[in-house]
């Protein structure tokens, strides 16, 4: 009984506290995700960040040095919370107040959860073994024609990972499993080349994105937290958005085949034959979700931005970080300082310091180092310093520099400026201050490499014409991500546009046939314009090689 008491008291802080915090944060995070872009790829990443933050936060909480002791025999001491200039003391929590029987019950509950997790992991291992048996006994190599078609599609998609193409009994749903050497399984039945190409494109997209490994990890988390309904909800959402995202990728490569792809999905509605292990990725769908998948394919989403790329990572770090705040030191913290005693150095005061003569007084002192000019070094230097009670700059240091002498130039410029001192409660005080200084070289006309535009007319059965293509660097032939493509019909003020993806490719759907002007621009590259005349039942493929613009190293921009 003593052991259960100690185990329950430890589990309260090590496990149940972060689980409870995560249970409150997860719905709020999903609500935030719904208010953002509806692109299935972003929704998939956001939900994966929320799911993985639960085990990551618990792991960090138990690894940090100041994690609570396994045996909590002493009271949990005061918590100190700093709010502005005030320090708030939270009343101490005595472990004995929680009750002996409650800790014993919590210990029993934690043991039950551990047993359920062990059963879940055993089932997960059984699924893994079943996949090996299924691969060796139920599958056989696909015909040479399908092997060749799959190799061509993989080459077009830039997939270098090895994979096997196998066939199973007729009626089997196409599916994929494995990550080091993935296996694609197709039914042993005759399909035309277009249907086979679409199926293989779907399955190869799963391989390119590493979806099997991600889904495998999801089921490990599900086995560990099998008791939590929010975990089950997130995994259902991840499965749905994974297929929606895969559909979007396939249609993004071939927008003219949307109708054919939707018809193919309708063929798989129902309960087709497929292996039982839940970690298998398949095109299987239900009548409940088929409408959503087809409607999603028809939607044109804005191109991904840097914000949408870092948002899932930021959400993961935020939730994981909050969960680790449950750590509690076993040492008695020092008493809060009296409110009357001001800290030696302030960060925020009633009246902040200001440079005499304004920010211009700082920027007028900045000198662009000659070595940085010649090396083409640009960027932002962030300088931190203290303004003392007399308004003098003391202890300047560079928090983030760019080298080439720019860091020293920024320090020198800051050190020679006089400030009005910061004021707190009617008297001058020391204030910590930060100033960013941007060194930038101005651009001038002069193209290093020539611009080339290659156009190809495409006949299609799409309902409306379209323009697609790829933006490359004319010198390195590397794809450019983030180039702006705008297209305007002659005599019309309405513009349509897109932004090139990571592989440099883009797609713009047009409302009608006619003469169009296409404009391509990218920071640091020369802008180009050209005309196209697109018919009603055709599209254009355009490859544009952008040329860089030379710069003159003789100026600094001061922001």
MARDREN-936956 format. One record per residue (C-alpha): residue number from 1; x, y, z. Coordinates in Angstrom, 3 decimals, m for minus. Layout:
PT,NUM,X,Y,Z
...
END
This chain:
PT,1,0.000,0.000,0.000
PT,2,2.873,2.341,0.788
PT,3,4.301,1.686,m2.673
PT,4,0.961,2.501,m4.351
PT,5,0.771,5.752,m2.391
PT,6,4.266,6.810,m3.470
PT,7,3.684,5.665,m7.035
PT,8,0.415,7.599,m7.270
PT,9,1.970,10.778,m5.848
PT,10,4.795,10.556,m8.395
PT,11,2.409,9.805,m11.284
PT,12,0.326,12.865,m10.393
PT,13,3.181,15.204,m11.329
PT,14,5.100,13.088,m13.812
PT,15,2.132,11.889,m15.885
PT,16,m1.363,13.052,m14.970
PT,17,m0.525,16.760,m14.615
PT,18,0.896,17.106,m18.194
PT,19,m1.921,14.871,m19.535
PT,20,m4.484,17.176,m17.907
PT,21,m2.809,20.323,m19.268
PT,22,m2.603,18.774,m22.749
PT,23,m6.292,17.809,m22.564
PT,24,m7.126,21.505,m22.101
PT,25,m4.711,22.765,m24.772
PT,26,m5.508,20.223,m27.516
PT,27,m9.107,21.415,m28.232
PT,28,m7.925,25.049,m28.234
PT,29,m5.185,24.137,m30.724
PT,30,m7.679,22.372,m32.992
PT,31,m9.956,25.408,m32.847
PT,32,m6.999,27.561,m33.922
PT,33,m6.216,25.105,m36.748
PT,34,m9.763,25.354,m38.115
PT,35,m9.476,29.151,m38.340
PT,36,m6.292,28.907,m40.421
PT,37,m5.836,27.866,m44.048
PT,38,m7.958,24.887,m45.055
PT,39,m5.114,23.284,m46.999
PT,40,m5.148,19.600,m45.942
PT,41,m1.333,19.464,m45.748
PT,42,m1.252,22.288,m43.158
PT,43,m4.165,20.776,m41.230
PT,44,m2.318,17.436,m41.219
PT,45,0.888,18.997,m39.838
PT,46,m0.953,20.978,m37.154
PT,47,m2.747,17.894,m35.841
PT,48,0.434,15.861,m35.908
PT,49,2.143,18.608,m33.875
PT,50,m0.658,18.512,m31.273
PT,51,m0.551,14.693,m31.042
PT,52,3.238,14.333,m30.723
PT,53,3.494,17.165,m28.186
PT,54,1.829,14.916,m25.576
PT,55,4.545,12.210,m25.358
PT,56,7.276,14.792,m26.042
PT,57,6.129,17.001,m23.153
PT,58,5.913,14.075,m20.710
PT,59,9.351,12.849,m21.803
PT,60,10.907,16.289,m21.314
PT,61,9.225,16.692,m17.941
PT,62,10.801,13.454,m16.710
PT,63,14.244,14.139,m18.206
PT,64,14.886,17.666,m16.946
PT,65,17.200,17.842,m13.913
PT,66,14.668,19.576,m11.676
PT,67,11.931,16.995,m12.172
PT,68,10.145,15.982,m8.958
PT,69,11.522,13.137,m6.893
PT,70,9.931,9.707,m7.294
PT,71,9.041,9.714,m3.596
PT,72,7.237,12.889,m2.609
PT,73,7.258,12.875,1.176
PT,74,7.580,16.637,1.700
PT,75,5.061,19.329,0.771
PT,76,5.168,20.956,m2.625
PT,77,6.640,24.379,m1.878
PT,78,5.552,27.847,m2.880
PT,79,5.289,28.780,m6.571
PT,80,6.512,32.276,m7.474
PT,81,4.911,33.945,m10.493
PT,82,6.283,37.227,m11.838
PT,83,3.620,39.527,m13.313
PT,84,5.169,42.760,m14.592
PT,85,7.068,44.250,m11.657
PT,86,5.049,42.286,m9.092
PT,87,5.896,38.910,m7.579
PT,88,2.866,36.807,m6.608
PT,89,3.185,33.951,m4.116
PT,90,0.851,30.989,m4.608
PT,91,m0.066,29.221,m1.381
PT,92,1.831,25.969,m0.816
PT,93,0.131,22.636,m1.495
PT,94,0.656,20.000,1.149
PT,95,0.757,16.485,m0.233
PT,96,m1.042,15.219,2.866
PT,97,m4.075,17.373,2.040
PT,98,m4.700,15.370,m1.109
PT,99,m5.436,12.301,0.975
PT,100,m3.769,8.914,1.425
PT,101,m6.595,6.950,m0.237
PT,102,m6.629,9.265,m3.260
PT,103,m2.936,8.633,m3.934
PT,104,m3.477,4.872,m3.612
PT,105,m6.406,5.052,m6.065
PT,106,m4.319,7.141,m8.455
PT,107,m1.509,4.581,m8.222
PT,108,m3.949,1.764,m9.102
PT,109,m5.345,3.798,m12.002
PT,110,m1.834,4.440,m13.323
PT,111,m1.037,0.719,m13.164
PT,112,m4.226,0.012,m15.120
PT,113,m3.219,2.518,m17.783
PT,114,0.228,0.931,m17.997
PT,115,m1.291,m2.541,m18.494
PT,116,m3.626,m1.202,m21.208
PT,117,m0.648,0.421,m22.937
PT,118,1.311,m2.846,m22.805
PT,119,m1.634,m4.651,m24.430
PT,120,m1.787,m1.937,m27.093
PT,121,1.927,m2.270,m27.831
PT,122,1.566,m6.058,m28.088
PT,123,m1.253,m5.645,m30.602
PT,124,0.894,m3.179,m32.513
PT,125,3.755,m5.704,m32.593
PT,126,1.309,m8.383,m33.782
PT,127,0.270,m6.082,m36.640
PT,128,3.920,m5.687,m37.596
PT,129,4.417,m9.459,m37.665
PT,130,1.200,m9.900,m39.651
PT,131,2.538,m7.544,m42.311
PT,132,5.650,m9.718,m42.774
PT,133,3.497,m12.862,m43.071
PT,134,1.165,m11.125,m45.502
PT,135,4.048,m9.948,m47.695
PT,136,5.646,m13.386,m47.884
PT,137,2.508,m15.515,m48.363
PT,138,m0.187,m13.419,m50.057
PT,139,1.700,m11.292,m52.588
PT,140,3.583,m11.871,m55.807
PT,141,5.569,m9.575,m58.132
PT,142,3.567,m7.305,m60.465
PT,143,3.747,m7.692,m64.272
PT,144,6.694,m6.093,m66.049
PT,145,4.472,m3.453,m67.687
PT,146,3.275,m2.177,m64.289
PT,147,6.838,m2.293,m62.940
PT,148,8.007,m0.111,m65.824
PT,149,5.110,2.342,m65.421
PT,150,5.783,2.662,m61.674
PT,151,9.489,3.307,m62.303
PT,152,8.655,6.085,m64.796
PT,153,6.236,7.778,m62.381
PT,154,8.743,7.553,m59.517
PT,155,11.371,9.183,m61.733
PT,156,8.957,12.012,m62.626
PT,157,8.173,12.568,m58.928
PT,158,11.856,12.560,m57.940
PT,159,11.525,9.481,m55.680
PT,160,14.874,7.765,m55.055
PT,161,13.722,5.449,m52.267
PT,162,13.574,1.777,m53.376
PT,163,10.154,0.109,m53.412
PT,164,8.515,m3.124,m54.561
PT,165,5.415,m3.399,m56.714
PT,166,3.325,m6.472,m55.863
PT,167,m0.141,m7.791,m56.776
PT,168,m2.781,m9.535,m54.669
PT,169,m6.098,m11.233,m55.354
PT,170,m8.703,m9.365,m57.466
PT,171,m10.834,m6.932,m55.464
PT,172,m7.992,m5.934,m53.169
PT,173,m7.816,m2.235,m52.442
PT,174,m4.493,m0.624,m53.512
PT,175,m2.326,m0.077,m50.431
PT,176,1.237,0.621,m49.276
PT,177,3.312,m0.371,m46.250
PT,178,6.961,m0.288,m45.114
PT,179,9.428,2.606,m45.028
PT,180,12.996,1.365,m45.706
PT,181,11.832,m0.674,m48.697
PT,182,8.189,0.180,m49.208
PT,183,5.740,m2.267,m50.786
PT,184,2.937,m1.108,m53.113
PT,185,0.150,m3.657,m53.561
PT,186,m2.297,m3.524,m56.496
PT,187,m5.185,m5.887,m57.279
PT,188,m4.462,m8.554,m59.889
PT,189,m6.963,m7.252,m62.405
PT,190,m6.821,m5.393,m65.699
PT,191,m7.038,m1.602,m65.628
PT,192,m6.267,0.934,m68.323
PT,193,m2.981,2.846,m68.186
PT,194,m4.621,6.081,m66.962
PT,195,m6.240,4.386,m63.925
PT,196,m3.015,2.538,m63.117
PT,197,m1.050,5.796,m63.362
PT,198,m3.403,7.576,m60.950
PT,199,m3.322,4.711,m58.431
PT,200,0.474,4.512,m58.557
PT,201,0.775,8.302,m58.241
PT,202,m1.346,8.164,m55.085
PT,203,0.670,5.357,m53.489
PT,204,4.035,6.840,m54.523
PT,205,3.005,10.151,m52.941
PT,206,2.618,8.288,m49.634
PT,207,6.153,6.911,m50.063
PT,208,7.654,10.306,m50.980
PT,209,6.200,11.939,m47.879
PT,210,7.098,9.088,m45.493
PT,211,3.470,8.612,m44.486
PT,212,3.923,5.002,m43.338
PT,213,6.545,5.952,m40.733
PT,214,4.323,8.811,m39.516
PT,215,1.276,6.557,m39.252
PT,216,3.358,3.897,m37.497
PT,217,4.401,6.471,m34.882
PT,218,0.783,7.598,m34.488
PT,219,m0.307,4.061,m33.624
PT,220,2.501,3.754,m31.079
PT,221,1.180,6.923,m29.416
PT,222,m2.358,5.539,m29.614
PT,223,m1.226,2.308,m27.931
PT,224,0.482,4.288,m25.145
PT,225,m2.464,6.650,m24.518
PT,226,m5.223,4.197,m25.424
PT,227,m7.366,5.571,m22.568
PT,228,m7.530,9.134,m23.968
PT,229,m10.452,9.880,m26.374
PT,230,m8.744,13.023,m27.735
PT,231,m5.826,10.884,m28.980
PT,232,m8.275,8.640,m30.882
PT,233,m9.987,11.718,m32.343
PT,234,m6.690,13.177,m33.546
PT,235,m5.613,9.918,m35.200
PT,236,m8.929,9.713,m37.074
PT,237,m8.394,13.295,m38.258
PT,238,m4.811,12.503,m39.288
PT,239,m5.963,9.558,m41.416
PT,240,m8.593,11.728,m43.102
PT,241,m6.296,14.703,m43.782
PT,242,m3.475,12.403,m44.918
PT,243,m5.676,11.063,m47.724
PT,244,m7.022,14.557,m48.535
PT,245,m3.459,15.878,m48.732
PT,246,m2.386,12.961,m50.928
PT,247,m5.348,13.615,m53.251
PT,248,m4.361,17.297,m53.452
PT,249,m0.778,16.375,m54.396
PT,250,m1.910,14.019,m57.158
PT,251,m4.364,16.535,m58.621
PT,252,m1.737,19.278,m58.275
PT,253,0.509,17.297,m60.624
PT,254,m2.308,16.594,m63.121
PT,255,m5.226,19.049,m62.664
PT,256,m6.664,17.992,m66.021
PT,257,m7.400,14.488,m64.664
PT,258,m9.603,15.539,m61.737
PT,259,m12.722,13.848,m63.139
PT,260,m10.880,10.612,m63.827
PT,261,m9.386,10.565,m60.337
PT,262,m12.760,11.231,m58.678
PT,263,m14.330,8.378,m60.681
PT,264,m11.514,6.101,m59.542
PT,265,m12.226,6.937,m55.878
PT,266,m15.902,6.114,m56.412
PT,267,m14.877,2.646,m57.614
PT,268,m13.253,1.965,m54.238
PT,269,m16.228,3.003,m52.067
PT,270,m17.401,0.148,m49.865
PT,271,m15.572,m2.580,m48.042
PT,272,m12.966,m3.970,m50.418
PT,273,m10.497,m6.660,m49.446
PT,274,m7.388,m5.385,m47.719
PT,275,m4.982,m6.598,m44.970
PT,276,m6.196,m6.187,m41.399
PT,277,m3.172,m4.375,m39.852
PT,278,m4.268,m0.801,m39.191
PT,279,m0.878,0.690,m40.086
PT,280,m1.380,m0.033,m43.799
PT,281,m1.924,3.043,m46.006
PT,282,m4.680,2.541,m48.567
PT,283,m7.005,4.375,m50.936
PT,284,m9.995,2.823,m49.175
PT,285,m12.739,5.339,m48.551
PT,286,m16.360,5.367,m47.447
PT,287,m19.474,7.020,m48.784
PT,288,m19.335,9.242,m45.679
PT,289,m16.026,10.838,m46.744
PT,290,m16.064,10.466,m50.528
PT,291,m17.982,13.741,m50.995
PT,292,m15.463,15.597,m48.820
PT,293,m12.492,14.170,m50.750
PT,294,m13.972,15.116,m54.128
PT,295,m14.928,18.627,m52.955
PT,296,m11.431,19.117,m51.502
PT,297,m9.853,18.190,m54.830
PT,298,m11.878,20.934,m56.537
PT,299,m10.636,23.595,m54.100
PT,300,m7.701,25.811,m55.036
PT,301,m5.634,26.676,m51.963
PT,302,m3.208,29.565,m51.611
PT,303,0.422,28.601,m51.873
PT,304,2.190,27.733,m48.617
PT,305,4.056,30.557,m46.900
PT,306,6.900,30.655,m44.400
PT,307,4.291,31.204,m41.673
PT,308,2.383,28.053,m42.616
PT,309,5.655,26.107,m42.714
PT,310,6.786,27.081,m39.195
PT,311,3.339,27.164,m37.538
PT,312,3.186,23.374,m36.825
PT,313,6.723,23.472,m35.360
PT,314,5.858,26.497,m33.212
PT,315,2.667,24.816,m31.982
PT,316,4.591,21.634,m31.094
PT,317,7.250,23.583,m29.179
PT,318,4.632,25.715,m27.412
PT,319,2.524,22.806,m26.134
PT,320,5.558,20.656,m25.237
PT,321,7.105,23.601,m23.412
PT,322,3.938,24.284,m21.426
PT,323,3.762,20.639,m20.355
PT,324,7.316,20.787,m18.986
PT,325,6.402,23.726,m16.743
PT,326,5.004,21.168,m14.316
PT,327,8.523,20.612,m12.954
PT,328,8.885,21.510,m9.304
PT,329,12.147,21.898,m7.431
PT,330,12.514,20.062,m4.153
PT,331,14.377,23.011,m2.589
PT,332,12.577,25.804,m0.771
PT,333,12.611,28.875,m3.065
PT,334,13.830,32.188,m1.646
PT,335,11.172,34.632,m0.432
PT,336,10.019,37.230,m2.932
PT,337,11.829,40.563,m2.792
PT,338,9.959,43.525,m1.257
PT,339,7.950,45.472,m3.764
PT,340,9.741,48.679,m2.710
PT,341,13.119,47.287,m3.814
PT,342,13.591,47.938,m7.511
PT,343,15.777,45.540,m9.529
PT,344,19.214,46.774,m10.538
PT,345,18.448,46.750,m14.265
PT,346,14.948,47.212,m15.692
PT,347,13.646,45.870,m18.989
PT,348,10.430,47.931,m19.138
PT,349,9.961,51.248,m17.313
PT,350,7.390,54.032,m17.253
PT,351,9.480,56.149,m19.646
PT,352,11.904,54.300,m21.838
PT,353,15.308,55.761,m22.809
PT,354,15.510,57.590,m26.138
PT,355,18.609,58.512,m28.147
PT,356,19.327,62.209,m28.178
PT,357,18.595,63.262,m31.751
PT,358,16.386,60.229,m32.391
PT,359,17.298,56.967,m34.119
PT,360,18.962,59.037,m36.854
PT,361,21.728,59.809,m34.350
PT,362,22.589,56.087,m34.272
PT,363,22.289,55.423,m37.986
PT,364,24.400,58.479,m38.898
PT,365,27.287,56.875,m37.015
PT,366,27.056,53.514,m38.806
PT,367,29.853,52.839,m41.306
PT,368,29.637,49.920,m43.719
PT,369,32.978,48.009,m43.363
PT,370,34.907,47.753,m46.625
PT,371,35.523,44.034,m46.174
PT,372,31.769,43.438,m45.837
PT,373,31.100,45.479,m48.998
PT,374,33.539,43.452,m51.056
PT,375,32.291,40.131,m49.661
PT,376,28.655,41.085,m50.256
PT,377,27.721,40.545,m46.597
PT,378,24.217,41.747,m45.691
PT,379,21.859,41.214,m42.760
PT,380,20.588,42.404,m39.397
PT,381,22.815,42.988,m36.366
PT,382,20.973,42.986,m33.033
PT,383,22.812,44.939,m30.312
PT,384,21.886,44.793,m26.625
PT,385,23.172,47.341,m24.102
PT,386,22.332,49.111,m20.851
PT,387,21.482,52.813,m20.586
PT,388,22.574,53.971,m17.102
PT,389,21.110,56.697,m14.923
PT,390,23.145,59.374,m16.760
PT,391,22.047,58.189,m20.230
PT,392,25.393,56.597,m21.128
PT,393,25.620,53.338,m23.100
PT,394,27.304,50.578,m21.071
PT,395,28.000,46.859,m21.632
PT,396,27.099,46.767,m25.345
PT,397,27.115,43.291,m26.898
PT,398,25.922,41.645,m30.110
PT,399,23.074,39.174,m29.652
PT,400,22.923,38.220,m33.321
PT,401,25.587,39.238,m35.808
PT,402,26.577,38.739,m39.442
PT,403,30.394,39.123,m39.314
PT,404,32.581,40.922,m41.819
PT,405,33.190,43.765,m39.364
PT,406,29.494,44.717,m39.288
PT,407,29.124,43.581,m35.665
PT,408,31.973,45.840,m34.543
PT,409,30.616,48.718,m36.641
PT,410,27.220,48.410,m34.949
PT,411,28.818,48.355,m31.467
PT,412,30.897,51.432,m32.294
PT,413,27.875,53.336,m33.573
PT,414,25.789,52.535,m30.481
PT,415,28.560,53.276,m27.986
PT,416,28.969,56.893,m29.124
PT,417,25.304,57.883,m28.752
PT,418,23.892,59.725,m25.735
PT,419,20.432,58.716,m24.413
PT,420,17.856,60.346,m22.198
PT,421,17.775,58.062,m19.117
PT,422,14.834,55.783,m18.408
PT,423,12.500,56.910,m15.613
PT,424,10.693,54.712,m13.077
PT,425,8.589,56.238,m10.279
PT,426,10.091,59.669,m10.894
PT,427,13.787,58.735,m10.773
PT,428,16.349,57.663,m13.404
PT,429,17.190,53.940,m13.501
PT,430,19.279,51.526,m15.545
PT,431,17.390,50.035,m18.492
PT,432,18.320,47.159,m20.775
PT,433,17.823,48.157,m24.423
PT,434,18.034,46.512,m27.846
PT,435,18.505,48.123,m31.265
PT,436,18.548,46.270,m34.624
PT,437,20.760,47.695,m37.403
PT,438,20.262,46.404,m40.949
PT,439,23.183,46.362,m43.381
PT,440,21.968,45.984,m46.955
PT,441,23.562,46.493,m50.347
PT,442,21.438,48.366,m52.939
PT,443,20.601,46.697,m56.246
PT,444,21.254,48.251,m59.641
PT,445,20.426,47.209,m63.160
PT,446,22.598,44.573,m64.759
PT,447,21.710,40.961,m65.508
PT,448,24.283,38.207,m64.966
PT,449,22.571,35.448,m66.970
PT,450,20.003,35.540,m69.748
PT,451,16.310,34.729,m69.216
PT,452,14.809,31.814,m71.142
PT,453,11.144,30.831,m71.501
PT,454,10.117,27.436,m72.920
PT,455,6.450,26.973,m73.851
PT,456,4.555,23.777,m74.664
PT,457,0.902,23.565,m75.694
PT,458,m1.115,20.758,m74.001
PT,459,m4.430,19.319,m75.183
PT,460,m6.686,18.350,m72.279
PT,461,m10.242,17.349,m71.418
PT,462,m10.360,19.803,m68.484
PT,463,m13.420,22.066,m68.189
PT,464,m11.308,25.229,m68.341
PT,465,m7.829,26.103,m69.648
PT,466,m4.842,26.223,m67.314
PT,467,m1.214,27.269,m67.126
PT,468,1.424,25.242,m65.330
PT,469,5.187,25.130,m65.317
PT,470,8.403,25.392,m63.351
PT,471,10.625,28.325,m62.266
PT,472,14.396,27.681,m62.307
PT,473,17.655,29.563,m61.736
PT,474,19.172,30.138,m65.173
PT,475,22.699,29.504,m63.934
PT,476,22.363,26.592,m61.477
PT,477,19.156,25.108,m62.974
PT,478,17.903,24.663,m59.396
PT,479,14.147,25.177,m58.748
PT,480,13.108,28.498,m57.161
PT,481,10.554,28.312,m54.344
PT,482,8.369,31.380,m53.717
PT,483,8.492,33.004,m57.180
PT,484,5.348,35.065,m57.952
PT,485,3.434,34.228,m61.144
PT,486,0.614,36.590,m62.171
PT,487,m1.478,36.252,m65.330
PT,488,m3.927,38.808,m66.741
PT,489,m6.206,38.513,m69.743
PT,490,m5.866,41.217,m72.387
PT,491,m8.487,43.912,m71.832
PT,492,m9.370,42.650,m68.345
PT,493,m8.222,44.094,m65.005
PT,494,m8.662,40.840,m63.069
PT,495,m5.439,38.997,m62.292
PT,496,m4.858,35.390,m61.321
PT,497,m1.679,34.146,m59.762
PT,498,0.278,31.484,m57.938
PT,499,3.532,30.983,m56.047
PT,500,6.052,28.297,m57.022
PT,501,6.402,25.367,m54.620
PT,502,9.544,23.696,m53.249
PT,503,10.177,21.971,m56.596
PT,504,9.671,25.264,m58.461
PT,505,6.353,24.114,m59.991
PT,506,3.075,26.043,m60.116
PT,507,m0.458,25.721,m61.533
PT,508,m2.901,28.552,m62.452
PT,509,m6.468,27.640,m63.485
PT,510,m8.037,30.098,m65.974
PT,511,m11.689,30.968,m66.412
PT,512,m11.754,31.119,m70.216
PT,513,m9.704,31.046,m73.390
PT,514,m8.012,34.155,m74.752
PT,515,m4.799,36.160,m74.923
PT,516,m2.930,36.496,m71.632
PT,517,0.115,38.350,m70.301
PT,518,2.250,36.366,m67.846
PT,519,4.575,38.122,m65.391
PT,520,7.167,36.202,m63.299
PT,521,9.089,37.898,m60.456
PT,522,11.353,36.798,m57.623
PT,523,13.478,38.742,m55.129
PT,524,17.034,39.141,m56.438
PT,525,16.071,38.089,m59.983
PT,526,15.124,40.056,m63.085
PT,527,11.355,40.207,m63.720
PT,528,10.127,38.807,m67.060
PT,529,6.873,39.160,m69.002
PT,530,5.591,37.259,m72.021
PT,531,2.305,36.658,m73.827
PT,532,0.261,33.492,m74.445
PT,533,m2.844,32.700,m76.462
PT,534,m4.680,29.761,m74.864
PT,535,m7.573,27.918,m76.500
PT,536,m10.721,26.539,m74.843
PT,537,m9.629,22.891,m74.596
PT,538,m5.930,23.269,m74.027
PT,539,m3.363,24.292,m71.480
PT,540,0.192,25.539,m71.533
PT,541,3.321,24.252,m69.812
PT,542,5.882,27.031,m69.314
PT,543,9.404,26.626,m67.930
PT,544,11.063,29.937,m66.987
PT,545,14.779,30.249,m66.217
PT,546,15.204,33.372,m64.040
PT,547,18.380,35.458,m64.094
PT,548,20.002,37.017,m61.050
PT,549,20.615,40.759,m60.772
PT,550,24.063,42.240,m60.075
PT,551,24.554,44.545,m57.064
PT,552,26.733,47.577,m56.312
PT,553,28.440,47.448,m52.903
PT,554,28.402,51.061,m51.814
PT,555,25.496,51.749,m49.458
PT,556,23.952,50.703,m46.132
PT,557,20.209,50.746,m45.459
PT,558,19.408,51.860,m41.947
PT,559,16.078,50.735,m40.515
END
